Amino acid sequence: MMRSKLLSLLPRTMGVCRHMSTATKLTTVEIDDKTGIATLTMNRPPVNGLNLELLRDVHQSIEEIEGNKSRGLILTSSNSTIFSAGLDIFEMYKPDKERIRAFWTALQDVWLSLYGSSVPTAAAINGHSPAGGCLLATACEYRVMLPKYTIGLNETKLGIVAPQWFMATFQSVLPRLQAERALNQGRMFTTEEALEIGLVDKIANSKEEALAKCVEFIGTFAKVNPIARALTKQQIRAAELKQLQDGRVQDMERFLFFVSQPSVQKGLGIYLESLKKKSSK
């Protein structure tokens, strides 16, 4: 999938620090001129809900980072308490047929580009990270999380079945038995619990410290040939990537079938109503 990009991986010439952002400002990218590492920041208030537009911006930003031969990618959030609250429920509740197809395609694109990225990737998790937020974090190679937050795939508690590639990403980080139990329970882990089981690699006391630890991790590859490193990573992750690449259409149809079920729509409606009540208090 990424072979054409891998062939263009050459040491990046240092210059001034570059700032890039999408026109809609849902993501920003800053490339450090000293390290060559790009920081991709999600910025969709209030909780970085992954809607069609944010997903497209994240994917575009990853592609830009790959194209600019950055030496690494750090994913984080501009929100002080939320990394990402996961998929935007409004995209799935009483959806428009064309938009929901575009939405799921965009989510597939983001995962394929992040999980299969040719550069080292790390997540500075500076807030809660449920469901789709956890997916993005676990798609990265390294995770640093701030204290007193939670992370996990809690889909079953919302009456939703996580797609197989969500599960595969989770299982690539956790031992199979722990991953299976957590997925079935829809369990959310505290930062300390996540560190204990290996769901995150480090705890940091501030976002700045989390970013610094991510930079330190990416720096461990400084003396490694980037093409060899990227090809090795891709071969390790090949099975999961190929499964979604080859089954994108079937994955789409399964998702559309599931989300259209009356019981699922009812559950989503109840959940949205509960959010309205919370916000009105």
N, C-alpha and C positions, 0 to 999 in steps of 0.2 A: 504493500500500500504506500509506504513512504520512501521507496527506493529512489525515486527521482529526487526527492529532497535530500536524501542521505548523500547522494553524489555531489551535492552542492555544499556540503558541510566543510567549510574551511575556517581557519582562525579569523575571528572578526577584527577588523582594523579599528583601533580605538579612536574615538573622536569626542565631540562634545556630547553631553547627556541629551538624549532625545526623548521627547514626550509625544505620544500619539494618543488620540482618542477618537471614538466613533462620533459621527455627526449627532447622534441622539444622546451622547454622554452617558450611556448605560454601562460602558466600561472605559477605563483609561489604562494606558500602557506607558510605563516609564522604564527606559533602559539606562542602567548605570554605566557611565562612560569608563569607570575604572574596572568593574568586574565583567561587563558585558552581559549582565543578567537582567532580564525583563521582569518587571512586576506588573501583573495583570490584576486590576482592581475592579470588582463588580460594584456598580453604583446605581441600583434601582430601588429607591425608597418605596415602602418603608422597610422591607425585609429581604430584598433581593430575591423575590419570587421569580422563579424561572419561567417567564412567559416567552412567546415567540420572538419578540424583539431582543430581549436580553440574551437568549440562546444564540441568536444570529450574531449579535455583537461579540459574544464570547468566542464563537467559532472564528469570526473574522479576525479577532485580535490574536488568537493562537496561530492562524495562518500567517499573519503579519510578522509575528515573532519568529516563526520558522523561516520565513522568507528573508528576514533581516539577519539571519545567522547569529542570533543571540546565543549566549553560552549556557543559558538556563532560563526556566520560567517559574515564577512564584505566583500562585493564585491566592488572592485575599479579598477582603471586603472593606468598603468605606464605612459600613455600619459599625458602631462601637459595641454592639451586643449580638449581632446576627451575621454569621458567615453567609448562609443562604437558607431560607426557610423551606426550600425544595420547590417542586413543580407548582406553578400557579394553578390553584384549583379552578379558577374562572376559565382557564383554557379547556377544562374537561367537563364543566357543568353546562348542560344544554349547548353543546358546541356547534359552531358553524362547520360544515363538512370540509370545506377547502382549508380553512384555517387550522383545524385540528390535525389534518394531514401534514401541513407545513410545520406545525408545532412539533410533532413527533419526529419528523425528518430532521429538524434542527437539533433536537435532543440527541438523536443518533449521531449526527455530524460532530457535535461537541464531544461526545464520549469517544468516538473513533479518533478524533484529532488529539485529544488530551491523553487518553490511555496509550495511544500509539505514537505520541510525540517523539521526534528524533532527538530532542534536547532533554537534559535532566529536568524533572519537574518536582515542585514542592508546594505544599499548601500551608499558609500561615492562617490557621483557623482562629480568628479573633472574635468568635461568638458561637451561638447555637448553630448546629449543623445537622438537621434532621433530613431524612429521605433523600431528595435530589441533591441537597447540600452535602450529605455524606457521600453520595455517588461521585461528585466532583472531587472531594477530598481524597477518596480512596483510589480514584483514577490516577492520582499523582503518586510519585515514587516515595515521597517523604512527607510527614505531617507533623507540624508543631502546633499545639493548642494552648489557649489561655485557660486558666483555672475557672472553675465554677460554671462551666457550660456543659452542654450535652451533645452527643453525636450518635447517629445510628440510623438504620433503615426501619422505620416504624410503620410501613405501609399496611401490615395486617391489622393494626389497631384502627386504621381508617377504612377497613373493608376493601383494601386494594391489594392485588397480588403483584409483587415486584417482578418485572421482566427477568428473563434468565440472565441477561448480561449485567443487570444490577447485582444479582446474586453472585455471579462469577467474579465480579470486581471485588465484592465483599470477601469472598472465599480466597481471593488471591492475597489478602492481607491477614485474615484470621485462620486458625486451624479449622478444618471442616466442621467438626462437631460443635465448636463454639459458634461458628457462623450459622450453622443450621438452627441451633436453638435460638439465637438472637433474631434471626429472620422470622421464625415461627412465632416468637413472642412479641415481635415488633418492638424489641427492647432498645431503649435509649441509654447510653452509657455516659456517666459523668467523665470529666476530663481525667480524673485520677483512675477511674475504672478502665477507661480507654487506654491509658498508658500501661496499666498492669497487664492487659491482655494483648497489647501490641497493635491496637487499632490506631494509636498515634505513637510517634517515635520520641517526642520530647514535649515537656511543658515549659512555657515561657510566661513570665509575669507581666509582659506588656506586648503590644503589637510590634513595637520596635525590636524587642528582644526576639520575638518569633521570626520576624523577617531576617534578623541577623543569623539566627540558627539555620534558616533555610539557605541563606547565602553560604554559610559554612559547609553545609551538606553538598551543595552544588560545586563548591570549590574542591571537594575531594576528587573530582574528575578532571582537574586542571591538567594533569600529566597523562591522561588517558586519551588515546586516539579517538576523536569524536565519531568517526564513521564506524570503527570497530565497536565502540560502546553502544551506538544507536542500533546497529544490526544485532548485537547480542540481546539488547532489550526487546527488540521486535520479535526475535525468535522465541524468547521466553514467553512473550505475550501473544504469540501468533494464533494459538488455538481460539482464544476468546475473541480476538479481532476478526478472524476469519469466520467464526460462527455468526457474528452479527453482519459482516459484510455480505456473506452468502445468503443470509436469511432476512435481509432488511424488509422485503415485501411481506413475508410471512409474519414478521414481528409487528409490522404496521397493522396488518389485518387482525392479529390477536388483540392488539391494544384497542383498536376501534370496536371490535366485537365486545370486549370486556366493558369498556367505558360506556357503551350504549345500553347496557343492561339496566332495566328499571330499578333494580335493587341498588345498583351502584349509583345511579343518578339520585335516587332518594337519599342514600347515605351522604353523598357530596352536598346535597341541599341542606341536610341537617347540620353538617359540619360548618357550612358557610353561615347558616343562621346562628350557630353558637358563637362564631367569630363576631357577628354583628352585635350580639348581646354583650359580649365582653368589651367591645370598643365603645358601647354606649354607656357603660358603667363609669 
